Amino acid sequence: MKIGILTSGGDCPGINATIRGVCKAAINHYGMEVVGIHGGFQGLFESETEPLTSMSVSGLLNTGGTILGTSREKPFKKKASEEEKNERTRLIIENVKRMGLDAIVCIGGNGTQKSAYKLSKIGLNIVTVPKTIDNDVWGTDQTFGFDTAVTIATEAIDRLHSTASSHRRVMVIEVMGHKAGWIALHSGIAGGGDIILLPELDYDIKAISNVIMDRFKKGHTHTIVVVAEGIKTLNGRKAGEYVAEQIEFETGIETRQTVLGYVQRGGSPSALDRILATRMGSHAAELVARGDYGKMVCLKGNEITSIKLSEVNDKLKLVTEDNDFVVQGKRIGICFGK
């Protein structure tokens, strides 16, 4: 068999480890030929590929980014006319045949899963691996990249404690996550955040300010507020900036904000993410070998298994108020906005 691998969407720690996992299993165990497709789904139109061997993927386990490059190109654009969609479909099928690919492994987040599902519906043999630091892909307990992002965010929160304490300040730290609050929730608890604001849970600035004032009255020297980038703000303002400004206005206490941004997505993956990416990559090769297509590799408990792409399509895994992290966080005194 000859299979292709592509990586799509934002970069994420562990992509290269996944590529390595797919290749090592596909080549060494199943005797397949593997090619890398450059530039995400754009590579299906341009047919820009390179052969991947067991030797060429050696050393990728701890390397950040993706050796195949990535893009946010979608093979099926919403605003395209039916004629354009048909032409793009024809071109993809034609190029896949020309490349001689029996199957394609797509590594990516929610957008990638959606596009991959559409590719499977036009008859291509597709297997996917979920990738995102946001941990919001439906159907898997965890995505690789998440643990690394949480670790980076936690380290940043740890460092902010000393500055906040020295200056008797409120420190607001904004972390990534789009519409999901998983990074804020996990890093906030791990880093000893006093207030954690998530997109999924409503918050009240006055209630937050009262909590902060009460802490200072009790002798606490500082307060750490962990904010997910996707929370609702007035006029769509940046989360960290808005919350910091409102807190200082309500309390009169000096408040500063820090935005972590892309550092959460870069660099070497954590040990946990290297292991998860390797296991998921290897399982993707197994699904291809079995001809079990139209599936996304997923983690359920401690088991690596798979779920139909049709079940993943157009869904998000979000934090709920009854999540145990939220419940236990409230019990130890963390404020979640009200």
GULUMMI-791199 format. One record per residue (C-alpha): chain; residue number from 1; x, y, z. Coordinates in Angstrom, 3 decimals, always signed. Example, Ala and Ser with C-alpha at 12.3 -4.5 7.8 and 13.67 -1.06 7.14 Angstrom:
% GULUMMI-791199
NODE  chain    n      east     north        up
NODE      A    1   +12.300    -4.500    +7.800
NODE      A    2   +13.670    -1.060    +7.140
//
This chain:
% GULUMMI-791199
NODE  chain    n      east     north        up
NODE      A    1    +0.000    +0.000    +0.000
NODE      A    2    +0.980    +3.610    -0.526
NODE      A    3    -0.365    +6.192    +1.897
NODE      A    4    -0.116    +9.960    +2.189
NODE      A    5    +0.136   +12.083    +5.336
NODE      A    6    -0.875   +15.732    +5.615
NODE      A    7    -1.013   +18.194    +8.496
NODE      A    8    -3.573   +20.997    +8.493
NODE      A    9    -4.565   +23.981   +10.638
NODE      A   10    -2.441   +25.600   +13.328
NODE      A   11    +0.897   +24.156   +14.389
NODE      A   12    +0.937   +22.164   +17.596
NODE      A   13    +3.529   +20.306   +19.720
NODE      A   14    +3.468   +16.628   +18.785
NODE      A   15    +2.629   +16.801   +15.075
NODE      A   16    +6.064   +15.569   +14.068
NODE      A   17    +5.873   +12.817   +16.685
NODE      A   18    +2.574   +11.729   +15.091
NODE      A   19    +4.080   +11.737   +11.594
NODE      A   20    +6.895    +9.610   +12.971
NODE      A   21    +4.423    +7.235   +14.661
NODE      A   22    +2.432    +6.738   +11.459
NODE      A   23    +5.568    +6.195    +9.372
NODE      A   24    +7.379    +3.865   +11.759
NODE      A   25    +4.344    +1.586   +12.090
NODE      A   26    +3.315    +1.791    +8.414
NODE      A   27    +6.816    +1.078    +7.079
NODE      A   28    +8.365    -1.209    +9.669
NODE      A   29    +5.313    -3.263   +10.658
NODE      A   30    +2.943    -3.126    +7.700
NODE      A   31    +5.424    -2.739    +4.836
NODE      A   32    +3.727    +0.320    +3.352
NODE      A   33    +5.143    +3.118    +1.253
NODE      A   34    +4.574    +6.589    +2.766
NODE      A   35    +4.649   +10.059    +1.231
NODE      A   36    +4.287   +13.402    +2.961
NODE      A   37    +1.903   +15.938    +1.412
NODE      A   38    +3.105   +19.524    +1.863
NODE      A   39    +0.968   +22.485    +2.943
NODE      A   40    -2.080   +20.743    +4.347
NODE      A   41    -5.078   +20.269    +2.057
NODE      A   42    -3.489   +22.738    -0.366
NODE      A   43    -1.061   +19.932    -1.153
NODE      A   44    -3.921   +17.879    -2.615
NODE      A   45    -4.312   +20.535    -5.298
NODE      A   46    -0.613   +21.101    -5.938
NODE      A   47    +0.544   +17.472    -5.536
NODE      A   48    +3.683   +18.628    -3.705
NODE      A   49    +4.979   +15.545    -1.911
NODE      A   50    +8.122   +13.937    -0.559
NODE      A   51    +8.856   +10.302    +0.261
NODE      A   52    +8.988    +9.538    +3.968
NODE      A   53   +11.217    +6.756    +5.221
NODE      A   54   +12.016    +5.305    +8.595
NODE      A   55   +15.329    +7.165    +8.400
NODE      A   56   +13.862   +10.524    +7.331
NODE      A   57   +11.483   +10.652   +10.311
NODE      A   58   +14.185    +9.679   +12.786
NODE      A   59   +14.734   +12.420   +15.349
NODE      A   60   +11.265   +13.948   +15.007
NODE      A   61    +9.935   +12.787   +18.364
NODE      A   62   +10.893   +15.939   +20.268
NODE      A   63   +10.772   +18.421   +17.370
NODE      A   64    +8.133   +21.162   +17.361
NODE      A   65    +6.137   +22.318   +14.343
NODE      A   66    +5.558   +20.104   +11.319
NODE      A   67    +8.089   +19.015    +8.698
NODE      A   68    +5.277   +18.883    +6.122
NODE      A   69    +4.176   +22.470    +6.621
NODE      A   70    +0.567   +23.422    +7.154
NODE      A   71    -2.152   +25.783    +5.986
NODE      A   72    -5.743   +26.616    +6.776
NODE      A   73    -6.823   +25.875    +3.210
NODE      A   74   -10.165   +24.093    +3.101
NODE      A   75   -10.812   +21.755    +0.168
NODE      A   76   -14.511   +22.633    +0.170
NODE      A   77   -15.123   +26.352    +0.668
NODE      A   78   -18.549   +27.460    +1.883
NODE      A   79   -18.870   +30.412    -0.496
NODE      A   80   -17.757   +28.471    -3.571
NODE      A   81   -20.296   +27.897    -6.353
NODE      A   82   -21.467   +24.377    -7.143
NODE      A   83   -19.395   +24.471   -10.294
NODE      A   84   -16.270   +25.425    -8.342
NODE      A   85   -16.945   +22.754    -5.712
NODE      A   86   -17.340   +20.101    -8.406
NODE      A   87   -14.134   +21.219   -10.076
NODE      A   88   -12.186   +21.105    -6.801
NODE      A   89   -13.597   +17.655    -6.047
NODE      A   90   -12.569   +16.405    -9.493
NODE      A   91    -9.075   +17.843    -9.101
NODE      A   92    -8.543   +16.268    -5.669
NODE      A   93    -9.651   +12.813    -6.835
NODE      A   94    -7.525   +13.111    -9.964
NODE      A   95    -4.417   +14.146    -8.007
NODE      A   96    -4.838   +11.423    -5.405
NODE      A   97    -5.023    +8.861    -8.204
NODE      A   98    -1.994   +10.379    -9.922
NODE      A   99    -0.016   +10.206    -6.682
NODE      A  100    -1.037    +6.552    -6.389
NODE      A  101    -2.369    +6.898    -2.855
NODE      A  102    -4.455    +4.105    -1.385
NODE      A  103    -5.292    +6.167    +1.703
NODE      A  104    -4.572    +9.514    +3.361
NODE      A  105    -3.898   +10.190    +7.041
NODE      A  106    -5.018   +13.721    +7.967
NODE      A  107    -3.621   +15.241   +11.162
NODE      A  108    -5.506   +18.282   +12.441
NODE      A  109    -8.160   +19.908   +14.599
NODE      A  110   -11.886   +20.490   +14.173
NODE      A  111   -11.660   +22.088   +10.736
NODE      A  112    -9.479   +19.246    +9.521
NODE      A  113   -11.904   +16.641   +10.837
NODE      A  114   -14.759   +18.358    +9.015
NODE      A  115   -12.835   +18.557    +5.727
NODE      A  116   -11.617   +14.983    +6.083
NODE      A  117   -15.190   +13.786    +6.574
NODE      A  118   -16.169   +15.509    +3.322
NODE      A  119   -13.231   +13.870    +1.548
NODE      A  120   -14.367   +10.477    +2.808
NODE      A  121   -17.870   +11.187    +1.480
NODE      A  122   -16.524   +11.709    -2.064
NODE      A  123   -14.932    +8.272    -1.916
NODE      A  124   -11.384    +8.794    -0.611
NODE      A  125    -9.952    +6.429    +1.992
NODE      A  126    -9.389    +8.700    +4.987
NODE      A  127    -8.104    +8.194    +8.537
NODE      A  128    -7.554   +11.158   +10.848
NODE      A  129    -5.631   +11.976   +14.022
NODE      A  130    -7.001   +14.787   +16.237
NODE      A  131    -4.556   +17.615   +16.919
NODE      A  132    -5.069   +20.805   +18.901
NODE      A  133    -3.766   +22.488   +22.019
NODE      A  134    -7.398   +23.514   +22.698
NODE      A  135    -8.474   +19.929   +23.508
NODE      A  136   -11.899   +20.647   +22.003
NODE      A  137   -12.181   +17.867   +19.402
NODE      A  138   -15.307   +15.813   +20.014
NODE      A  139   -14.928   +12.088   +20.621
NODE      A  140   -11.487   +11.930   +22.240
NODE      A  141   -10.657   +12.367   +25.915
NODE      A  142    -7.536   +14.322   +25.018
NODE      A  143    -5.656   +15.623   +21.992
NODE      A  144    -1.882   +15.734   +21.748
NODE      A  145    -0.514   +19.244   +22.182
NODE      A  146    -2.875   +20.009   +25.053
NODE      A  147    -0.577   +18.800   +27.818
NODE      A  148    +2.322   +20.862   +26.458
NODE      A  149    +0.183   +24.009   +26.267
NODE      A  150    -1.080   +23.484   +29.819
NODE      A  151    +2.480   +22.967   +31.070
NODE      A  152    +3.672   +26.201   +29.404
NODE      A  153    +0.695   +28.155   +30.755
NODE      A  154    +1.202   +26.719   +34.243
NODE      A  155    +4.872   +27.726   +34.255
NODE      A  156    +3.861   +31.257   +33.249
NODE      A  157    +1.302   +31.449   +36.064
NODE      A  158    +3.937   +30.198   +38.528
NODE      A  159    +6.240   +33.062   +37.502
NODE      A  160    +3.480   +35.669   +37.788
NODE      A  161    +2.844   +34.797   +41.430
NODE      A  162    +6.145   +36.316   +42.577
NODE      A  163    +5.657   +39.561   +40.644
NODE      A  164    +2.034   +39.899   +41.740
NODE      A  165    +2.963   +39.259   +45.374
NODE      A  166    +5.893   +41.684   +45.373
NODE      A  167    +3.790   +44.538   +44.006
NODE      A  168    +0.492   +43.608   +45.708
NODE      A  169    -1.191   +43.456   +42.314
NODE      A  170    -3.882   +41.598   +40.488
NODE      A  171    -2.344   +39.735   +37.568
NODE      A  172    -4.536   +38.660   +34.657
NODE      A  173    -3.121   +36.031   +32.328
NODE      A  174    -4.862   +35.284   +29.023
NODE      A  175    -4.423   +31.797   +27.583
NODE      A  176    -5.509   +30.275   +24.271
NODE      A  177    -8.403   +27.931   +23.575
NODE      A  178   -10.814   +29.626   +21.149
NODE      A  179   -14.335   +28.717   +22.330
NODE      A  180   -13.130   +26.090   +24.818
NODE      A  181   -11.785   +26.742   +28.309
NODE      A  182    -9.755   +23.575   +28.820
NODE      A  183    -6.328   +25.242   +28.892
NODE      A  184    -7.518   +27.943   +31.285
NODE      A  185    -9.226   +25.369   +33.507
NODE      A  186    -6.293   +22.966   +33.776
NODE      A  187    -3.491   +25.535   +33.963
NODE      A  188    -5.532   +27.702   +36.317
NODE      A  189    -5.896   +24.875   +38.801
NODE      A  190    -2.323   +23.638   +38.330
NODE      A  191    -0.894   +27.152   +38.701
NODE      A  192    -2.927   +28.123   +41.751
NODE      A  193    -5.188   +30.607   +39.986
NODE      A  194    -7.652   +32.349   +42.305
NODE      A  195   -10.169   +33.222   +39.590
NODE      A  196   -10.674   +31.287   +36.334
NODE      A  197   -12.880   +32.620   +33.541
NODE      A  198   -14.072   +30.228   +30.840
NODE      A  199   -16.040   +30.855   +27.622
NODE      A  200   -18.573   +28.225   +28.631
NODE      A  201   -19.453   +29.819   +32.001
NODE      A  202   -20.953   +33.275   +32.516
NODE      A  203   -19.106   +35.765   +34.698
NODE      A  204   -19.853   +39.009   +36.520
NODE      A  205   -17.110   +41.644   +36.871
NODE      A  206   -18.634   +43.058   +40.058
NODE      A  207   -18.740   +39.594   +41.644
NODE      A  208   -15.112   +39.003   +40.615
NODE      A  209   -14.099   +42.387   +42.026
NODE      A  210   -15.823   +41.585   +45.324
NODE      A  211   -13.863   +38.338   +45.557
NODE      A  212   -10.607   +40.224   +44.943
NODE      A  213   -11.405   +42.910   +47.546
NODE      A  214   -12.341   +40.230   +50.065
NODE      A  215    -9.030   +38.460   +49.467
NODE      A  216    -7.036   +41.627   +50.127
NODE      A  217    -9.054   +42.331   +53.285
NODE      A  218    -8.158   +38.852   +54.540
NODE      A  219    -4.464   +39.565   +54.046
NODE      A  220    -3.764   +37.978   +50.665
NODE      A  221    -1.008   +39.941   +48.941
NODE      A  222    -2.125   +39.291   +45.378
NODE      A  223    -4.698   +37.662   +43.104
NODE      A  224    -4.138   +35.621   +39.935
NODE      A  225    -6.906   +35.679   +37.324
NODE      A  226    -6.655   +33.122   +34.504
NODE      A  227    -8.731   +34.100   +31.480
NODE      A  228    -9.552   +32.022   +28.390
NODE      A  229    -9.249   +34.069   +25.200
NODE      A  230   -12.785   +33.159   +24.091
NODE      A  231   -14.781   +34.689   +26.960
NODE      A  232   -17.441   +37.239   +26.069
NODE      A  233   -16.332   +40.866   +26.355
NODE      A  234   -17.846   +44.253   +25.645
NODE      A  235   -17.614   +45.112   +21.942
NODE      A  236   -15.476   +42.029   +21.308
NODE      A  237   -12.421   +43.425   +23.085
NODE      A  238    -9.398   +41.253   +23.886
NODE      A  239   -10.167   +39.111   +26.923
NODE      A  240    -7.163   +39.827   +29.125
NODE      A  241    -7.108   +43.548   +28.415
NODE      A  242   -10.841   +43.945   +29.064
NODE      A  243   -10.883   +41.968   +32.317
NODE      A  244    -7.789   +43.725   +33.695
NODE      A  245    -9.217   +47.165   +32.899
NODE      A  246   -12.585   +46.358   +34.485
NODE      A  247   -11.033   +44.903   +37.641
NODE      A  248    -8.817   +47.961   +38.187
NODE      A  249   -11.790   +50.260   +37.620
NODE      A  250   -13.991   +48.378   +40.102
NODE      A  251   -11.375   +47.747   +42.817
NODE      A  252    -8.825   +50.524   +42.446
NODE      A  253    -6.115   +47.874   +42.793
NODE      A  254    -3.239   +47.960   +40.314
NODE      A  255    -3.957   +45.279   +37.712
NODE      A  256    -1.727   +44.039   +34.903
NODE      A  257    -2.364   +41.621   +32.047
NODE      A  258    -0.146   +39.086   +30.297
NODE      A  259    -1.072   +37.421   +27.011
NODE      A  260    +0.788   +34.158   +26.388
NODE      A  261    -0.248   +33.804   +22.757
NODE      A  262    +1.653   +31.566   +20.387
NODE      A  263    +4.313   +30.434   +22.869
NODE      A  264    +1.711   +27.888   +23.988
NODE      A  265    +1.811   +26.252   +20.548
NODE      A  266    +5.537   +26.253   +19.902
NODE      A  267    +8.535   +24.220   +20.913
NODE      A  268    +9.155   +20.667   +21.983
NODE      A  269    +6.187   +18.506   +23.095
NODE      A  270    +5.936   +17.203   +26.645
NODE      A  271    +6.657   +13.550   +27.421
NODE      A  272    +2.919   +12.840   +27.681
NODE      A  273    +2.235   +14.423   +24.279
NODE      A  274    +5.119   +12.510   +22.655
NODE      A  275    +3.669    +9.240   +23.919
NODE      A  276    +0.079   +10.098   +22.967
NODE      A  277    +1.117   +11.289   +19.497
NODE      A  278    +3.164    +8.135   +18.912
NODE      A  279    +0.328    +5.845   +19.995
NODE      A  280    -2.229    +7.706   +17.891
NODE      A  281    +0.043    +7.735   +14.833
NODE      A  282    +0.696    +4.016   +15.105
NODE      A  283    -3.021    +3.290   +15.488
NODE      A  284    -3.767    +5.358   +12.375
NODE      A  285    -1.450    +3.058   +10.417
NODE      A  286    -3.293    +0.062   +11.868
NODE      A  287    -6.663    +1.440   +10.719
NODE      A  288    -5.278    +1.921    +7.207
NODE      A  289    -3.878    -1.618    +7.173
NODE      A  290    -7.302    -2.969    +8.185
NODE      A  291    -9.089    -0.839    +5.600
NODE      A  292   -11.083    +0.730    +8.422
NODE      A  293   -11.606    +4.138    +6.812
NODE      A  294   -13.735    +7.161    +7.649
NODE      A  295   -12.460    +7.025   +11.216
NODE      A  296   -10.710    +9.367   +13.661
NODE      A  297    -8.208    +7.925   +16.113
NODE      A  298    -9.165    +8.777   +19.688
NODE      A  299    -8.234    +8.275   +23.320
NODE      A  300   -10.865    +6.694   +25.571
NODE      A  301    -9.612    +6.261   +29.111
NODE      A  302    -6.222    +4.614   +28.641
NODE      A  303    -7.166    +2.952   +25.349
NODE      A  304    -6.377    +4.202   +21.858
NODE      A  305    -9.348    +3.396   +19.651
NODE      A  306   -11.341    +5.129   +16.896
NODE      A  307   -14.659    +6.848   +16.200
NODE      A  308   -16.544    +7.481   +12.961
NODE      A  309   -15.838   +10.857   +11.373
NODE      A  310   -19.580   +11.287   +10.920
NODE      A  311   -19.907   +11.371   +14.730
NODE      A  312   -17.160   +13.984   +15.112
NODE      A  313   -18.320   +16.320   +12.342
NODE      A  314   -19.478   +19.806   +13.424
NODE      A  315   -19.183   +19.104   +17.175
NODE      A  316   -17.068   +20.709   +19.902
NODE      A  317   -16.012   +19.267   +23.239
NODE      A  318   -16.569   +22.045   +25.768
NODE      A  319   -16.285   +22.493   +29.527
NODE      A  320   -19.547   +22.048   +31.429
NODE      A  321   -20.483   +23.384   +34.848
NODE      A  322   -20.663   +19.862   +36.262
NODE      A  323   -17.125   +19.013   +35.101
NODE      A  324   -15.224   +17.582   +38.059
NODE      A  325   -12.412   +20.128   +37.651
NODE      A  326   -14.955   +22.936   +38.040
NODE      A  327   -16.773   +21.231   +40.916
NODE      A  328   -13.590   +20.494   +42.882
NODE      A  329   -12.164   +23.907   +41.995
NODE      A  330   -15.149   +25.613   +43.580
NODE      A  331   -14.787   +23.457   +46.690
NODE      A  332   -11.212   +24.658   +47.234
NODE      A  333   -12.246   +28.280   +46.794
NODE      A  334   -11.604   +29.095   +43.148
NODE      A  335   -14.007   +31.648   +41.702
NODE      A  336   -15.323   +30.847   +38.226
NODE      A  337   -16.864   +34.247   +37.621
NODE      A  338   -19.776   +34.465   +40.039
//
